[in-house]
Amino acid sequence: MARFGLPALLCTLAVLSAALLAAELKSKSCSEVRRLYVSKGFNKNDAPMHEINGDHLKICPQGYTCCSQEMEEKYSLQSKDEFKSVVTEQCNHLQSVFASRYKKFDEFFKELLENAEKSLNDMFVKTYGHLYMQNSELFKDLFKELKRYYVVGNVNLEEMLNDFWARLLERMFRLVNSQYHFTDEYLECVSKYTEQLKPFGDVPRKLKLQITRAFVAARTFAQGLAVARDVVSKVSVVTPTAQCTQALLKMIYCSHCQGLVTVKPCYNYCSNIMRGCLANQGDLDSEWNNFIDAMLMVAERLEGPFNIESVMDPIDVKISDAIMNMQDNSVQVSQKVFQGCGPPKPLPAGRISRSISESAFSARFRPYHPEERPTTAAGTSLDQLVTDVKEKLKQAKKFWSSLPSNVCNDERMAAGNGNEDDCWNGKGKSRYLFAVTGNGLANQISNPEVQVDTSKPDTTILRQIMALRVMTNKMKNAYNGNDVDFFDISDESSGEGSGSGCEYQQCPSEFESNTTDHSGRNANDKANHAGARVGAQPYLLTVFCILFLVMQREWR
């Protein structure tokens, strides 16, 4: 037995040495983990030099590990920051697209108005001279109101334009009948004949229709770009839940604890975690797509019949044509006004000759050719702007449902979609076997990686869904040429939305109370006016019938 004691002892020592050598070799794998950990700015004293027992780990797989408790805690914060950073990068690009396009559109529309006003002023000074200078505030007020509508809203375009033509008629009527003295009361009577006599021809009707449609479409479209910019800005600020944070840690850094520092998460594994962490953003997709479709429809209007550039560039020519119409028909117009308002008082003889010389008109404007391209503003044209933004809108469709995939396409977050075997599946380097869940909150019930409370939608997302819904309704109204009031989106977040899937021409407008007829009066005004005329009838029986009907309606 003694003869075999030494060899046995040597054999035992060899086995122990081999085990120690294996342990020594294995412990070296933590050096790379430690190096990467320190490279992120963490304390090197947190990282062990060799593997330790992992019973202290709460999220990452236990057993022998290269991670201390401090490392797991810091990796948890790091994974959350990296997730937020990648999501923000994805959203920032889209936000910058809408922000830059809104800025360009806004600059273009404002400069277009300034150019149109300057063109009218220069040409009217040249054509009408002192007469225009004496009445220039009338035209300045027109452009001032147009600018106020675009910037602030709260302007009834039809009423404003009706008022402009009525005021212009008063000034023109005084000029073409300069041998008479007109009181303010008489001129007010004259303005009542604007619609009946059509002293400016068909220009006011056509221009009112063109301006209203073009300005509504332009302002609504610019507002839509601003809303898209703001929605993306607010939704891009993600706050991962505790369950999401745990899943992110497990996906991004738990592989490091096993020494697998070069192994990236499996693509489908990443997809499930992103769908769970971005579940609420996924619910934004449907209303976002409806909004994008409505924006594209209004963009087509801007390229066609509602082109504000084609309306504003020749506005000086159109107003001049209206003035010349009035001059040509001044005799017939004056005779009918004198019949309706009564004969005016003549001026003293000395003042008549001076007034006539002051009211003489000079030559007409140059003829306007529609085939001429309008003068551009802000270094571009409306066609170029719309073409560019249409392409960006098409690219932005389905952005929120694609966001989880786009995040996982980032090489920092996951392995390529074709690398399905040599990737981290949350437990080790192997194929990920679970199916990928759908987008949105409701689909996360079956998510195998992230526990999501599907009963509590995110309030920020809900507010943005409502903001998009309100803006989509405004787009539909603008598409049909209907004016709408613009309030702050936050004031409308509790209103009813669209979401009915109706066609643009068939959708009832939720802003019908704000639409006006060609006279600038809304439906309630016309009803009140009609009621006043009936009430003025001298027949007592009619009055009693009306009172009875009114009381009966009140009882109901």
Salt bridges, closest charged atoms under 4 A:
GLU32 OE2 - ARG35 NH2 2.60
ASP46 OD2 - LYS74 NZ 2.57
GLU51 OE1 - LYS26 NZ 3.86
GLU82 OE2 - LYS40 NZ 3.78
GLU89 OE1 - ARG412 NH2 2.80
ASP106 OD2 - LYS110 NZ 3.07
GLU117 OE1 - LYS147 NZ 2.94
ASP122 OD2 - LYS118 NZ 2.98
GLU137 OE2 - ARG171 NH2 2.90
ASP141 OD2 - ARG167 NH2 3.35
GLU145 OE1 - ARG148 NH2 2.99
ASP202 OD2 - ARG205 NH2 2.82
ASP230 OD1 - ARG229 NE 2.92
GLU287 OE1 - ARG469 NE 3.09
ASP293 OD1 - LYS397 NZ 2.77
GLU303 OE1 - LYS390 NZ 3.10
ASP328 OD2 - ARG364 NH2 2.73
GLU371 OE2 - HIS369 ND1 3.89
ASP383 OD2 - ARG373 NH2 2.75
ASP388 OD2 - ARG101 NE 2.74
ASP410 OD2 - ARG412 NH2 2.71
GLU420 OE1 - ARG431 NH1 2.89
ASP421 OD1 - ARG431 NE 3.11
GLU492 OE1 - LYS474 NZ 3.32
ASP517 OD2 - LYS526 NZ 3.19
